[in-house]
Amino acid sequence: MAWLLVRTCFHKIAPGGKFSFKTRGWSKGPLTAYMPEATTFPGPVDHQGLYQVSVEQTDTFWGALARSRLMWINPFHSVSNCNLQEGQVSWFLGGQLNVAVNCLDRHVHQAPNKVALIWEKDEPGQEERITYRELLEMTCRLGNTLKRQGVKKGDRVVIYMPPCPMAVASMLACARIGAIHTVVFAGFSSVALADRIQDANSETVITVNQGVRGGKVVELKQTVDQAIKMCPMVKRVFIWKRTDAKVPMSALDIPLEEEMMKEDATCEPVALESEDFLFLLYTSGSTGKPKGLVHSQAGYLLYAAVTHKYVFDYHDGDVFGCVADIGWITGHSYVVYGPLCNGGTTVLFESTPLYPNPGRYWETVERLKINQFYGAPTAIRLLLSYGDNWVKKYDRSSLKILGSVGEPINTEAWEWFFSVVGNGRCPVVDTWWQTGYFFTGDGAYRTSKGYYQLTGRLDDVINVSGHRLGTAEIEDVVACFVFQNKHEAVAESAVIGYPHKIKGEGAYAFVVLKEGAGLSQESLASELRGLVSKVIAKYAAPEYIQVARRLPKTRSGKIMRRVLKKIVENKTDELGDLTTLDDQEAVTEIIEGHRQLLQKEQGR
């Protein structure tokens, strides 16, 4: 956590795409105005001094911030107990607190009518503002509803909702009563949702009747119904009405608004240990199955609050605009927990960058007077392709900071973001984080009968539009493809990431068919994309699917993915040493097949 005080920005210093790094932070005025806790640290007189304290006196630094910036039910006795070699990471031991109290109650006492959420609905100009008092009441009523329906401390609650105030209240209600929430991105398929419900062993799901995105209705309740068929452990499904449409209701379904209105507007918060679970968030894994990552209470909340304040230079009264979905860690940290812990005003963006036109982001900035705009490089690259006029049409003078997240940003996109969107005056900041340890060996499944199936390298993960995808996860879906409901058609497959000018990375699948499959490349591609979309999500569907007679393998039978990657990147002059290949002719065939596939795609 010691790096958090450093904010790195890029500043162009010469033509040709070269950049220098500059640390921004406290620059003038008393140091205590920048960080009041500095009075407790002996020695530092500037930002660099504060940074040194955070690195060299970690417990002193984070202990002071935790005591002053979080409200404790019982104080902690130890700041940290961390040993990465042993996998031991614990913060603020002995302390008890409630995250919902830190995000709501204490601000209601100070400024009950301050706007906590601005819900930027799908249709521009239809935003709703929710005050801290209103959000607290919504959270308490929902917390009481959950308890009355049998949800207890430690239970897992799956939230499958688009960005909306009830989704935020659902997260905070879980935090208030000690339940553990797991938000599932509302673009995931019923199969992907079922996987997460099953892994979390969740008895409770919260969803909406329908979603609305990009001018289209999304049948989220229908998706939940399909998932529940695979999840016998589910006992209750709460339905919030996002639209006026009626949807079929089963014996498990509970109309959320009706039940909440039966409840009291106060809900006693549970005292939780610093290291109790706050939420699970599932990430795509290279083993083919999503992995649930645990975030605990106190350390995570302080991290989110401190980074929100200092990375984005947030000040009281600012309107913070993070356009990430709440289903991702960015949405958790910088739409919900960080801004609300700091008593800020945060934007919930329901729509898309192109609806109703490519000026949507910038019209929203003008109308809501957003001060910090935080988005993904994929969206920036997409909007760049529509030119400067959609940006310059709107007043962006409220902007102070621009943020990039989720994937590397290329030079062209960064320059456009900085020069055009920010008019050359807004620093561009980036945030990044990673999951635990790296292991670059191979993964395998072990069946109940003792058989092993090698799944490939565990670090084979690609980043599509900011979504992390294990290539093995896509390959598993491809391997299950059944032609005309009769027989499995795919003998083997390999999925490779390749540079994509909009998405950052795209998925390219090589497929070897079984004899007698009788499928053309075109029909196979269409059916496989549909299958991947159904099982995982639409964004996971491969851009290219190339049928090959055989894949390049070593003599031991391992697919040489580096060779395939060079081919899809059109770098056949960089294939390197091929002497370990069992059959070098396979490479020639793959190269020719790739060339023909590109010609067909370009001819459409």
C-alpha positions in Angstrom: 0.0 0.0 0.0 3.0 2.3 0.3 3.0 3.5 -3.3 -0.4 5.1 -3.1 0.8 8.7 -2.5 2.6 8.8 -5.8 0.6 10.0 -8.8 2.3 9.7 -12.1 1.3 11.8 -15.1 2.6 11.9 -18.6 3.8 15.2 -20.1 4.9 15.5 -23.7 8.3 17.1 -23.9 9.2 16.7 -27.6 7.6 15.6 -30.9 7.8 12.0 -31.7 5.9 10.5 -28.8 8.5 10.8 -26.1 7.2 11.5 -22.6 8.7 12.4 -19.2 7.3 11.4 -15.8 6.3 14.0 -13.3 5.0 13.4 -9.8 2.1 15.6 -8.9 0.8 16.2 -5.4 1.4 18.9 -2.8 3.1 21.8 -4.4 2.5 24.9 -2.3 0.9 25.9 0.9 1.1 24.1 4.2 1.8 20.4 4.0 -0.9 19.8 6.6 -3.5 21.2 4.2 -2.6 18.5 1.7 -2.5 15.7 4.4 -3.5 16.8 7.9 -1.9 13.6 9.4 1.5 15.0 8.5 1.6 16.7 11.9 2.1 13.3 13.4 5.1 12.4 11.2 8.4 13.8 12.3 10.5 15.2 9.5 8.6 15.6 6.2 8.3 19.0 4.8 7.1 18.2 1.3 5.4 15.6 -0.8 8.6 13.6 -1.3 9.1 13.5 2.4 5.6 12.2 2.9 6.3 9.5 0.4 9.5 8.5 2.2 7.5 8.1 5.5 4.9 5.9 3.7 7.7 3.6 2.5 10.1 3.6 5.5 7.6 3.9 8.4 4.7 2.0 6.9 2.8 1.3 10.1 3.2 4.8 11.4 1.9 6.2 8.1 -1.1 3.9 7.5 -2.0 3.8 11.2 -2.4 7.6 11.3 -4.5 7.6 8.1 -6.7 4.7 9.3 -7.4 6.4 12.7 -8.3 9.8 11.2 -10.1 8.7 8.0 -12.1 5.8 9.1 -14.8 5.6 11.8 -14.0 2.7 14.2 -16.4 0.8 16.5 -13.4 -0.6 18.3 -9.9 0.6 17.6 -7.2 -1.7 16.1 -4.2 -2.7 18.2 -1.8 -3.6 15.3 -1.5 -1.8 12.0 -0.3 -4.7 9.9 1.0 -8.3 9.9 2.3 -8.9 6.4 4.7 -11.5 5.0 4.3 -12.1 1.3 6.7 -15.1 1.4 4.2 -16.8 3.7 1.1 -15.4 2.0 0.2 -13.5 5.1 -1.4 -10.0 4.5 -3.5 -8.5 7.4 -4.2 -4.9 8.2 -5.6 -3.1 11.3 -5.8 -6.2 13.5 -8.3 -6.1 16.4 -10.2 -3.2 14.9 -14.0 -3.3 14.3 -15.9 -1.1 11.9 -18.8 -1.0 9.5 -18.2 0.0 5.9 -21.7 1.3 5.3 -21.4 3.6 8.4 -18.2 5.0 6.9 -19.8 5.5 3.5 -23.1 6.9 4.7 -24.0 7.5 8.3 -21.1 9.8 9.2 -21.8 12.0 6.2 -25.5 12.1 6.9 -24.7 13.6 10.3 -22.6 16.3 8.6 -24.5 17.0 5.3 -27.7 14.9 4.9 -28.8 16.7 1.7 -25.5 16.5 -0.1 -25.8 14.6 -3.3 -24.1 11.2 -3.0 -25.1 9.7 -6.4 -25.9 11.2 -9.8 -27.6 8.4 -11.8 -26.8 9.2 -15.4 -29.5 7.1 -17.1 -29.4 5.6 -20.5 -31.3 8.6 -22.0 -29.3 11.8 -21.7 -30.9 14.5 -19.6 -32.8 12.1 -17.4 -30.4 12.0 -14.5 -31.5 11.5 -11.0 -29.7 12.8 -7.9 -29.7 10.8 -4.6 -28.7 12.5 -1.4 -26.8 10.8 1.4 -29.9 10.8 3.5 -31.9 9.1 0.8 -29.2 6.5 0.1 -28.9 5.7 3.8 -32.7 5.2 4.0 -32.6 3.0 0.9 -29.7 1.0 2.3 -31.4 0.5 5.7 -34.7 -0.6 4.3 -32.9 -3.1 2.0 -30.7 -4.4 4.8 -33.8 -5.0 6.9 -35.5 -6.8 4.0 -32.5 -9.0 3.5 -32.5 -10.0 7.2 -36.2 -10.7 7.3 -35.9 -12.9 4.3 -33.2 -15.0 6.0 -29.9 -13.4 4.9 -27.3 -13.6 7.7 -23.8 -12.3 8.5 -21.3 -14.2 6.3 -23.9 -15.2 3.7 -23.0 -14.6 0.0 -25.3 -12.3 -2.0 -25.0 -12.2 -5.8 -25.9 -8.8 -7.3 -26.6 -8.9 -11.1 -27.6 -5.3 -11.9 -26.7 -2.4 -14.2 -25.3 0.8 -12.6 -28.2 2.3 -10.7 -28.8 3.5 -7.1 -30.4 0.3 -6.0 -27.3 -1.6 -7.0 -25.2 0.7 -4.8 -27.7 0.3 -2.0 -27.5 -3.5 -2.4 -23.8 -3.4 -2.0 -24.0 -1.2 1.1 -26.9 -3.1 2.6 -24.8 -6.3 2.5 -21.9 -4.4 4.1 -24.3 -3.1 6.8 -25.6 -6.5 7.9 -22.3 -8.4 7.4 -23.3 -10.3 4.3 -20.6 -10.7 1.6 -21.6 -9.4 -1.8 -20.4 -10.5 -5.2 -21.4 -8.2 -8.0 -21.6 -9.9 -11.4 -21.2 -7.7 -14.5 -24.7 -7.5 -16.1 -23.2 -8.4 -19.5 -22.4 -11.9 -18.5 -24.3 -14.8 -19.8 -26.6 -17.1 -17.8 -23.9 -19.8 -17.7 -21.2 -17.4 -16.5 -23.7 -16.0 -13.9 -24.5 -19.6 -12.7 -20.8 -20.4 -12.4 -20.4 -17.5 -10.0 -23.5 -18.3 -8.0 -22.3 -21.9 -7.6 -18.8 -21.0 -6.7 -19.9 -18.5 -4.1 -22.6 -20.9 -2.8 -25.0 -18.1 -2.8 -28.6 -18.5 -1.7 -29.6 -15.0 -2.6 -29.6 -13.0 -5.9 -30.6 -9.4 -6.4 -31.4 -8.3 -10.0 -33.7 -6.1 -12.1 -36.7 -6.9 -14.3 -34.9 -5.4 -17.3 -31.8 -3.4 -18.0 -31.6 -0.5 -20.5 -28.4 0.2 -22.4 -27.7 2.1 -25.6 -31.4 2.5 -26.3 -32.0 -1.2 -26.0 -33.8 -3.3 -23.4 -31.7 -6.1 -21.8 -33.7 -9.0 -20.4 -31.6 -9.4 -17.2 -34.4 -11.2 -15.2 -34.7 -13.7 -18.0 -30.9 -14.4 -17.8 -31.2 -14.9 -14.0 -34.1 -17.3 -14.5 -31.9 -19.4 -16.9 -29.0 -19.3 -14.4 -31.2 -20.3 -11.5 -32.1 -23.6 -13.2 -28.5 -24.6 -12.8 -28.3 -23.4 -9.1 -30.5 -25.4 -6.8 -28.9 -23.7 -3.8 -30.7 -20.4 -4.5 -33.6 -19.7 -2.2 -34.6 -16.2 -3.1 -34.3 -13.7 -6.0 -35.1 -10.0 -5.3 -36.4 -8.1 -8.4 -36.1 -4.3 -8.6 -38.1 -2.6 -11.3 -35.8 -0.7 -13.6 -38.6 -0.5 -16.3 -42.4 -0.7 -16.1 -42.4 -4.0 -18.0 -43.9 -7.0 -16.2 -41.8 -10.1 -16.1 -42.8 -13.7 -15.2 -42.4 -14.3 -11.4 -41.6 -17.7 -9.8 -42.0 -18.9 -6.2 -38.4 -17.8 -5.6 -39.0 -14.2 -6.8 -39.5 -11.3 -4.4 -40.6 -7.8 -5.6 -38.0 -5.7 -3.9 -39.8 -2.3 -3.8 -42.8 -3.8 -2.1 -40.8 -5.6 0.5 -38.6 -2.6 1.3 -41.6 -0.3 2.0 -42.6 -2.7 4.8 -39.3 -2.1 6.6 -38.1 0.5 9.0 -35.7 3.2 7.7 -33.1 2.4 10.3 -31.0 -0.7 10.4 -28.4 -1.4 13.1 -25.0 -1.8 11.6 -23.0 -5.0 12.4 -19.5 -4.6 14.0 -17.1 -6.4 11.6 -13.5 -7.3 12.1 -11.0 -5.5 9.9 -10.1 -8.7 8.1 -13.7 -10.0 7.7 -14.8 -10.4 4.0 -16.4 -7.4 2.4 -16.9 -8.8 -1.1 -15.9 -11.4 -3.6 -15.2 -10.4 -7.1 -14.7 -12.9 -9.8 -11.9 -12.6 -12.4 -11.4 -14.6 -15.5 -8.7 -17.3 -14.9 -6.4 -19.2 -17.2 -7.7 -22.5 -15.7 -10.9 -22.1 -17.6 -13.0 -21.2 -14.5 -13.5 -17.8 -12.9 -11.7 -17.2 -9.6 -13.3 -15.4 -6.7 -11.0 -12.8 -5.2 -11.6 -11.7 -1.6 -11.4 -8.1 -0.4 -11.7 -7.5 3.3 -13.1 -4.5 5.2 -10.8 -1.9 6.6 -7.6 -2.2 4.4 -9.6 -2.1 1.2 -11.8 0.8 2.3 -8.8 3.0 3.3 -7.0 2.1 0.1 -10.0 3.1 -2.0 -10.6 6.3 -0.2 -6.9 7.4 -0.1 -6.3 6.6 -3.8 -9.6 8.3 -4.8 -8.5 11.5 -3.0 -4.9 11.7 -4.0 -4.7 10.0 -7.4 -7.6 12.1 -8.7 -7.0 15.2 -6.6 -10.5 15.0 -5.3 -11.8 18.0 -3.3 -15.1 18.5 -1.5 -17.7 19.7 -3.9 -16.2 18.0 -7.0 -18.3 15.8 -9.2 -16.4 12.6 -9.8 -17.2 10.8 -13.1 -16.0 7.2 -13.4 -17.8 5.6 -16.3 -16.8 2.0 -15.4 -19.5 -0.6 -14.7 -20.0 -1.4 -11.0 -19.4 -5.1 -11.9 -15.7 -4.5 -12.1 -13.1 -3.6 -9.5 -12.8 -0.1 -10.9 -16.6 0.4 -10.3 -16.4 -1.0 -6.8 -13.5 1.2 -5.8 -14.1 4.5 -7.7 -17.8 4.6 -8.3 -18.9 3.3 -4.9 -16.5 2.8 -2.0 -13.8 5.4 -2.5 -16.0 8.4 -3.4 -18.6 7.6 -0.7 -16.1 7.0 2.0 -14.7 10.5 1.2 -18.2 12.0 1.3 -18.1 12.8 -2.4 -20.5 13.0 -5.3 -20.1 10.2 -7.7 -21.7 9.5 -11.1 -23.4 6.2 -12.0 -23.2 5.9 -15.8 -25.8 3.5 -17.3 -25.3 4.1 -21.0 -22.6 3.7 -23.7 -20.0 6.1 -25.2 -21.9 6.1 -28.5 -25.5 6.5 -27.4 -27.2 8.5 -28.8 -24.1 9.7 -30.6 -20.3 9.8 -30.1 -20.6 13.0 -28.0 -22.4 11.3 -25.1 -19.5 11.4 -22.7 -18.7 15.1 -23.3 -22.4 16.1 -23.3 -22.6 14.5 -19.9 -19.4 16.3 -18.7 -21.0 19.6 -19.7 -24.4 18.9 -18.2 -23.2 17.4 -14.9 -20.1 19.7 -14.7 -17.8 16.7 -14.1 -14.4 17.5 -12.6 -12.7 14.1 -12.9 -13.4 11.9 -15.9 -12.2 8.4 -15.6 -12.6 5.9 -18.4 -11.0 3.0 -20.4 -8.5 3.3 -23.3 -10.9 1.1 -25.4 -13.5 3.8 -25.3 -11.0 6.6 -25.9 -9.7 4.8 -29.0 -13.3 4.3 -30.2 -14.2 7.9 -29.8 -11.0 9.1 -31.4 -12.1 7.4 -34.6 -15.1 9.8 -34.8 -12.9 12.9 -34.9 -12.5 16.0 -32.7 -15.8 17.8 -33.5 -17.9 15.6 -31.1 -15.6 16.6 -28.3 -15.3 20.3 -29.1 -19.0 20.7 -29.5 -19.4 20.6 -25.7 -18.0 22.7 -22.8 -15.4 20.7 -20.9 -14.0 23.5 -18.8 -15.1 21.8 -15.6 -12.6 19.0 -16.1 -9.5 19.0 -13.9 -8.2 15.4 -14.1 -8.5 12.7 -16.8 -8.1 9.1 -15.9 -7.3 5.9 -17.8 -7.8 2.3 -16.5 -8.0 -1.3 -17.3 -5.5 -1.7 -20.0 -2.4 0.0 -21.6 -3.2 3.2 -23.4 -1.4 3.7 -26.7 0.4 7.0 -27.6 -2.1 8.1 -30.2 -5.1 7.7 -27.8 -3.2 9.3 -24.9 -2.3 12.4 -27.0 -5.9 12.8 -28.2 -7.2 12.4 -24.6 -4.8 14.9 -23.3 -4.8 17.4 -26.1 -8.3 17.3 -27.4 -10.5 16.1 -24.5 -8.5 17.9 -21.8 -7.5 20.8 -24.1 -3.9 20.3 -23.0 -4.5 21.4 -19.4 -5.7 18.3 -17.6 -3.2 15.8 -16.3 -3.8 12.2 -17.4 -3.5 9.7 -14.5 -3.6 5.9 -14.6 -4.4 3.4 -11.9 -3.5 -0.3 -11.9 -3.5 -3.2 -9.5 -2.8 -6.9 -9.7 -4.0 -10.1 -8.1 -1.5 -11.8 -5.6 1.3 -14.2 -6.9 2.4 -15.1 -10.5 3.0 -18.6 -11.6 4.1 -19.2 -15.1 3.9 -23.0 -15.2 1.2 -25.1 -16.8 -2.2 -25.8 -15.3 -4.2 -29.0 -15.4 -7.6 -30.5 -14.4 -7.7 -33.8 -12.4 -10.9 -35.7 -13.0 -12.6 -37.8 -10.3 -11.2 -40.9 -12.0 -7.7 -39.6 -11.7 -7.1 -38.4 -15.3 -5.2 -35.2 -16.0 -6.0 -32.7 -18.7 -3.3 -30.1 -19.4 -4.9 -26.7 -19.9 -1.8 -24.7 -21.0 0.2 -21.9 -19.4 -1.4 -20.3 -16.3 -0.3 -16.8 -17.5 -2.1 -17.0 -20.8 -4.5 -14.1 -20.2 -5.6 -11.5 -22.7 -7.2 -8.1 -22.1 -10.2 -7.4 -24.3 -11.6 -3.9 -23.8 -10.3 -4.0 -20.2 -11.8 -7.4 -19.5 -9.3 -10.0 -18.4 -9.9 -13.3 -20.2 -8.0 -16.6 -19.7 -7.4 -18.1 -23.2 -8.2 -21.5 -21.6 -11.6 -20.3 -20.7 -12.5 -19.6 -24.3 -10.8 -22.8 -25.5 -12.9 -24.8 -23.0 -16.1 -23.4 -24.6 -14.8 -24.1 -28.1 -13.9 -27.7 -27.2 -17.5 -28.3 -26.1 -18.9 -27.2 -29.5 -21.5 -29.8 -30.7 -22.5 -29.7 -34.4 -26.2 -30.0 -35.1 -26.7 -31.5 -31.6 -25.1 -34.7 -32.8 -21.4 -34.8 -32.2 -18.4 -32.8 -31.0 -16.8 -31.2 -34.0 -13.6 -29.6 -32.5 -10.5 -31.8 -32.0 -8.4 -29.1 -30.5 -8.0 -25.3 -30.4 -5.7 -22.5 -29.4 -6.7 -19.0 -28.6 -4.3 -16.1 -29.0 -4.4 -12.4 -28.2 -3.6 -10.0 -30.9 -3.4 -6.1 -31.2 -6.8 -4.5 -31.8 -7.0 -0.8 -32.7 -10.1 -0.3 -30.6 -10.2 -3.1 -28.0 -6.5 -3.1 -27.2 -6.5 -6.9 -27.7 -8.7 -9.2 -29.6 -9.1 -13.0 -29.5 -8.0 -15.1 -32.4 -9.0 -18.8 -32.4 -7.3 -21.6 -34.3 -9.5 -24.7 -34.5 -8.8 -28.2 -35.7 -11.9 -30.1 -36.7 -12.5 -33.8 -36.2 -12.7 -35.9 -39.4 -16.2 -35.8 -41.0 -17.3 -32.6 -39.2 -18.3 -31.2 -42.6 -18.3 -27.6 -41.5 -17.2 -24.5 -43.5 -15.0 -21.9 -41.8 -17.8 -19.4 -42.2 -20.5 -21.5 -40.5 -18.2 -22.7 -37.8 -17.1 -19.1 -37.0 -20.7 -17.9 -36.7 -21.8 -20.8 -34.4 -18.7 -20.7 -32.2 -19.0 -16.9 -31.7 -22.6 -17.4 -30.6 -21.6 -20.2 -28.3 -18.8 -18.2 -26.6 -21.2 -15.2 -26.3 -23.8 -17.5 -24.6 -21.4 -19.2 -22.2 -19.1 -16.3 -21.3 -20.2 -12.9 -22.7 -20.3 -11.2 -26.0 -17.0 -9.4 -25.6 -15.3 -12.8 -25.3 -16.3 -13.9 -28.7 -13.2 -14.3 -31.0 -12.8 -11.7 -33.8 -11.2 -14.3 -36.0 -11.7 -18.1 -36.1 -9.3 -19.9 -38.4 -9.8 -23.6 -39.2 -6.5 -25.4 -39.6 -5.6 -29.0 -40.5 -3.0 -29.1 -37.7 -1.4 -26.8 -35.2 2.4 -26.2 -34.8 3.6 -28.5 -32.0 6.8 -29.5 -30.4 7.9 -33.1 -30.5 6.5 -33.5 -27.1 3.1 -32.4 -28.4 2.9 -28.9 -26.9 1.3 -26.2 -29.1 3.9 -23.5 -29.9 1.7 -20.4 -29.1 4.5 -18.0 -29.6 4.6 -19.0 -33.3 0.8 -18.6 -33.6 1.0 -15.2 -31.9 3.7 -13.9 -34.4 1.5 -15.1 -37.3 -1.6 -13.3 -36.1 0.5 -10.2 -35.5 1.8 -10.4 -39.1 5.3 -10.8 -37.9 6.3 -14.0 -39.8 9.8 -12.7 -40.2 10.1 -13.0 -36.4 9.1 -16.6 -35.9 12.5 -17.5 -34.4 13.9 -21.0 -34.0 11.5 -23.7 -35.4 13.8 -26.7 -35.1 11.9 -28.0 -32.1 8.7 -28.3 -34.2 7.4 -31.8 -35.0 6.3 -30.6 -38.4 7.4 -27.3 -39.8 5.0 -27.6 -42.7 2.1 -26.8 -40.3 3.5 -23.3 -39.9 3.4 -22.7 -43.7 -0.2 -23.9 -43.8 -1.2 -21.7 -40.8 0.4 -18.6 -42.5 -1.4 -19.2 -45.8 -4.7 -19.8 -43.9 -4.3 -16.6 -42.0 -3.6 -14.6 -45.2 -6.7 -16.0 -46.9 -8.9 -15.3 -43.8 -7.7 -11.7 -43.7 -8.5 -11.3 -47.4 -12.0 -12.6 -46.9 -12.6 -10.4 -43.9 -11.3 -7.3 -45.7 -13.5 -8.1 -48.7 -16.7 -7.9 -46.7 
